[in-house]
């Protein structure tokens, strides 16, 4: 866009000195620069007419037009064009907080936590506010939330090395399979899916940070009818070198079993559909999906 030099000088002076009215010759010069082609109106938009347009308004519009035309014209003549407000700042990415070592117990702030020593690899996961560290044994570490009415766990995530499963979930003595479960991921998937009284989804292949394995869901029976196990012990499931796990009626466990350099790492996330809201189920699934593994 070209702008008359004299017009530019006068308007610039007007902007600097706060003049509120422009000489007629400046307005005439600017109006001469404006295109006179009649614009085509969209056929569906209703025609409107201002009935009380006065001379003051006309000069106000013209003055505004002068400012726009001159500023744009000056900008086109300057190296790099207009740069109103100074150079733009390059956005700085929001840094991701470094994982914090998971404590043995206590309330957790929302954030990313790491388990470094228990499984031969670094395991990280993300929890929202309101969760606590829950280490059930030296071989089973994780985080959980508790029922408001008592101290029982309402949902949580655990990381463990499973070496066997119970022979009968209803046997309160919880004897283990003999011979024990084989060493592969598929061996453990079959053993857990075959627990008497439990229902399991089909296992699907999964790869997490380069480590392959299987993922499925297993759900405990809805009640203890016909089962001598008391409510405190729960239905027996799998065992670690330190303890044998029990679950409550109707408890759902998301299970991911990974082969981590020849060692089976089991990741579980548990909740009770009878008491968990849709938001809580979504929350525990997000925690489960946030897990990462680094050598």
C-alpha positions as CSV (number, residue, x, y, z in Angstrom):
1,X,0.0,0.0,0.0
2,X,1.3,3.5,-0.9
3,X,0.6,6.6,1.2
4,X,1.2,10.2,0.3
5,X,4.3,11.4,2.1
6,X,2.7,14.8,3.1
7,X,-0.4,13.0,4.4
8,X,1.7,10.6,6.4
9,X,3.6,13.5,7.9
10,X,0.5,15.5,8.9
11,X,-1.3,12.5,10.4
12,X,1.8,11.4,12.3
13,X,1.9,15.0,13.8
14,X,-1.7,14.7,14.6
15,X,-1.2,11.5,16.5
16,X,1.8,12.9,18.4
17,X,0.2,16.2,19.4
18,X,-3.3,15.0,20.1
19,X,-5.1,17.1,17.5
20,X,-8.8,16.2,17.3
21,X,-9.6,17.5,13.9
22,X,-7.8,17.0,10.6
23,X,-7.4,19.6,7.8
24,X,-9.8,19.1,4.9
25,X,-6.9,18.5,2.5
26,X,-5.8,15.5,4.5
27,X,-9.2,14.0,4.6
28,X,-9.6,14.6,0.9
29,X,-6.2,13.0,0.2
30,X,-7.1,9.9,2.2
31,X,-10.6,9.5,0.8
32,X,-9.0,9.7,-2.7
33,X,-6.9,6.7,-1.7
34,X,-9.9,4.6,-0.7
35,X,-11.4,2.1,-3.2
36,X,-14.7,3.3,-4.7
37,X,-15.9,0.0,-6.0
38,X,-19.4,-0.8,-4.7
39,X,-19.4,-3.9,-2.5
40,X,-21.8,-6.7,-3.3
41,X,-24.2,-7.5,-0.5
42,X,-25.1,-11.0,0.4
43,X,-28.6,-11.8,-0.9
44,X,-29.9,-13.1,2.4
45,X,-28.8,-10.3,4.6
46,X,-31.6,-7.6,5.0
47,X,-30.8,-4.2,3.8
48,X,-30.4,-1.6,6.6
49,X,-30.1,2.2,6.5
50,X,-28.9,4.6,9.1
51,X,-31.6,7.3,9.2
52,X,-29.8,9.9,11.3
53,X,-26.3,10.0,10.0
54,X,-24.9,13.4,10.7
55,X,-21.9,15.3,9.5
56,X,-20.0,14.8,12.8
57,X,-20.4,11.1,12.4
58,X,-19.1,11.3,8.8
59,X,-16.0,13.1,9.9
60,X,-15.5,10.7,12.8
61,X,-15.5,7.7,10.4
62,X,-13.2,9.6,8.0
63,X,-10.8,10.4,10.9
64,X,-10.7,6.7,11.9
65,X,-10.1,5.7,8.3
66,X,-7.2,8.1,8.1
67,X,-5.6,6.6,11.2
68,X,-6.0,3.0,9.8
69,X,-4.8,3.9,6.3
70,X,-1.8,5.8,7.5
71,X,-0.7,3.3,10.1
72,X,-1.0,0.5,7.6
73,X,0.9,2.5,5.0
74,X,3.7,3.4,7.4
75,X,3.9,-0.2,8.5
76,X,4.4,-1.3,4.9
77,X,7.3,1.1,4.5
78,X,9.1,0.0,7.7
79,X,11.5,-3.0,7.7
80,X,9.6,-5.9,9.0
81,X,6.2,-4.1,8.9
82,X,4.2,-3.1,12.0
83,X,5.3,-4.6,15.3
84,X,2.7,-3.2,17.7
85,X,3.4,-4.1,21.3
86,X,7.0,-5.1,20.8
87,X,8.4,-8.5,19.6
88,X,6.3,-11.5,20.3
89,X,7.5,-13.9,22.9
90,X,8.3,-17.5,22.1
91,X,6.0,-19.7,24.2
92,X,7.9,-21.6,26.8
93,X,6.7,-25.2,27.3
94,X,5.3,-25.9,30.7
95,X,7.9,-28.2,32.4
96,X,6.8,-31.6,33.5
97,X,7.4,-32.2,37.2
98,X,10.1,-34.8,37.9
99,X,8.8,-38.0,39.5
100,X,9.0,-38.1,43.3
101,X,10.0,-41.3,45.1
102,X,6.9,-43.0,46.4
103,X,6.9,-43.0,50.3
104,X,6.1,-46.1,52.3
105,X,3.0,-44.5,53.7
106,X,1.1,-41.3,54.1
107,X,-1.0,-38.9,52.0
108,X,0.1,-38.1,48.5
109,X,-0.1,-34.8,46.7
110,X,-1.3,-34.9,43.1
111,X,1.7,-35.7,40.9
112,X,4.0,-38.3,39.4
113,X,5.6,-40.9,41.7
114,X,8.4,-43.4,41.1
115,X,9.4,-46.8,42.5
116,X,13.0,-47.4,41.8
117,X,14.4,-50.4,43.7
118,X,11.7,-53.1,44.1
119,X,11.4,-54.5,40.6
120,X,14.8,-54.0,38.9
121,X,13.4,-51.1,36.8
122,X,12.0,-47.7,37.5
123,X,8.2,-47.6,37.5
124,X,6.3,-44.3,37.4
125,X,2.6,-43.4,37.7
126,X,0.4,-40.4,38.2
127,X,-2.1,-40.0,41.0
128,X,-4.6,-37.2,41.7
129,X,-5.1,-35.5,45.0
130,X,-6.6,-37.6,47.8
131,X,-4.6,-40.8,47.3
132,X,-2.2,-42.4,49.8
133,X,0.8,-44.6,49.6
134,X,-0.1,-48.2,50.2
135,X,2.7,-50.8,50.6
136,X,1.0,-54.0,51.5
137,X,4.3,-55.9,51.6
138,X,7.9,-55.6,50.4
139,X,6.8,-57.2,47.2
140,X,3.6,-55.3,46.7
141,X,3.8,-51.5,46.5
142,X,1.3,-48.9,45.3
143,X,-1.2,-46.2,46.1
144,X,-4.9,-46.3,47.1
145,X,-7.9,-44.4,48.5
146,X,-10.0,-45.4,51.4
147,X,-13.7,-45.6,52.2
148,X,-15.0,-42.6,54.0
149,X,-16.9,-44.8,56.6
150,X,-14.0,-47.2,57.5
151,X,-10.4,-48.0,56.8
152,X,-10.9,-50.4,54.0
153,X,-9.4,-49.7,50.6
154,X,-12.0,-48.5,48.0
155,X,-9.7,-48.4,45.0
156,X,-6.0,-48.5,44.2
157,X,-3.1,-49.5,42.1
158,X,-0.4,-52.0,42.9
159,X,2.9,-53.2,41.5
160,X,4.0,-56.7,42.4
161,X,6.0,-59.9,41.5
162,X,3.5,-62.7,41.5
163,X,4.9,-66.3,41.7
164,X,1.7,-68.4,42.2
165,X,-2.1,-68.4,42.6
166,X,-4.3,-70.1,45.1
167,X,-5.6,-73.6,44.4
168,X,-9.1,-72.6,45.6
169,X,-10.3,-69.0,46.2
170,X,-12.8,-70.3,48.8
171,X,-10.3,-72.2,51.0
172,X,-9.6,-70.0,54.0
173,X,-6.2,-71.6,54.4
174,X,-5.3,-70.4,50.9
175,X,-3.1,-73.2,49.7
176,X,-1.2,-72.5,46.5
177,X,-1.1,-74.4,43.3
178,X,1.2,-77.4,43.3
179,X,3.1,-77.5,41.1
180,X,3.2,-73.7,40.9
181,X,2.3,-71.5,38.0
182,X,4.8,-71.7,35.1
183,X,7.3,-68.8,34.5
184,X,5.8,-67.1,31.4
185,X,3.3,-64.3,31.1
186,X,0.7,-66.6,29.5
187,X,1.1,-69.1,32.3
188,X,0.1,-66.5,34.9
189,X,-2.7,-65.1,32.7
190,X,-4.3,-68.5,32.5
191,X,-3.9,-69.3,36.2
192,X,-5.6,-66.0,37.3
193,X,-8.4,-66.2,34.6
194,X,-9.1,-69.8,35.7
195,X,-9.7,-69.0,39.4
196,X,-12.9,-70.7,40.5
197,X,-15.9,-68.4,40.7
198,X,-14.1,-65.5,39.0
199,X,-14.9,-64.1,35.6
200,X,-12.2,-62.8,33.3
201,X,-12.2,-60.9,30.0
202,X,-10.1,-62.2,27.1
203,X,-6.4,-61.2,27.5
204,X,-5.1,-58.8,24.9
205,X,-1.5,-58.1,23.8
206,X,0.0,-55.0,25.2
207,X,3.4,-53.2,24.9
208,X,4.5,-50.7,27.5
209,X,7.7,-48.8,26.9
210,X,9.1,-51.6,24.9
211,X,8.1,-54.4,27.3
212,X,5.5,-56.9,26.0
213,X,2.8,-58.6,27.9
214,X,-1.0,-59.2,28.4
215,X,-3.8,-57.2,29.8
216,X,-7.3,-58.3,31.0
217,X,-9.9,-57.7,33.7
218,X,-10.9,-60.2,36.4
219,X,-14.0,-59.9,38.6
220,X,-14.6,-61.6,41.9
221,X,-18.0,-63.3,42.8
222,X,-20.7,-61.0,44.1
223,X,-21.1,-62.8,47.4
224,X,-19.6,-65.4,49.7
225,X,-22.6,-67.8,49.5
226,X,-21.3,-71.4,49.7
227,X,-17.8,-70.2,50.4
228,X,-16.3,-70.6,53.9
229,X,-13.9,-67.7,53.5
230,X,-14.8,-64.9,55.9
231,X,-15.2,-61.3,54.8
232,X,-11.9,-60.1,56.2
233,X,-9.8,-62.6,54.3
234,X,-11.8,-62.2,51.0
235,X,-11.5,-64.5,48.0
236,X,-7.9,-65.8,47.6
237,X,-6.2,-64.8,44.3
238,X,-2.5,-64.6,43.7
239,X,0.6,-64.7,45.9
240,X,3.9,-62.9,46.2
241,X,6.9,-64.2,48.1
242,X,5.5,-62.2,51.1
243,X,1.8,-62.8,51.2
244,X,-1.3,-64.2,49.5
245,X,-3.8,-61.6,48.2
246,X,-7.6,-61.6,48.9
247,X,-10.3,-59.6,47.2
248,X,-13.8,-58.5,48.3
249,X,-17.1,-59.5,46.7
250,X,-17.6,-58.0,43.3
251,X,-14.1,-56.5,43.2
252,X,-12.8,-55.7,39.8
253,X,-9.1,-55.9,39.0
254,X,-7.5,-54.5,35.9
255,X,-4.5,-56.7,35.4
256,X,-1.4,-56.1,33.2
257,X,1.4,-58.6,33.2
258,X,4.6,-57.6,31.6
259,X,7.8,-59.5,30.8
260,X,10.5,-57.1,32.0
261,X,13.8,-58.6,31.0
262,X,12.7,-62.1,32.0
263,X,10.9,-61.0,35.2
264,X,7.1,-60.9,35.4
265,X,5.9,-57.5,36.6
266,X,2.2,-57.4,37.5
267,X,0.3,-54.1,37.6
268,X,-3.2,-54.2,39.1
269,X,-5.8,-51.5,39.6
270,X,-8.8,-52.4,41.7
271,X,-12.2,-50.9,42.5
272,X,-15.7,-51.9,43.6
273,X,-18.5,-51.2,41.1
274,X,-21.1,-51.3,43.8
275,X,-19.7,-48.2,45.5
276,X,-17.5,-46.5,42.9
277,X,-19.0,-43.6,40.9
278,X,-18.4,-43.3,37.2
279,X,-15.9,-40.5,37.9
280,X,-14.0,-42.8,40.4
281,X,-13.8,-45.6,37.9
282,X,-12.5,-43.3,35.3
283,X,-10.0,-41.9,37.8
284,X,-8.5,-45.3,38.7
285,X,-8.4,-46.3,35.0
286,X,-6.4,-43.1,34.3
287,X,-3.9,-43.9,37.1
288,X,-3.6,-47.4,35.6
289,X,-3.0,-46.1,32.1
290,X,-0.4,-43.5,33.4
291,X,2.1,-46.3,34.3
292,X,5.5,-46.1,32.6
293,X,8.6,-48.3,32.9
294,X,12.2,-47.3,32.4
295,X,15.2,-49.7,32.5
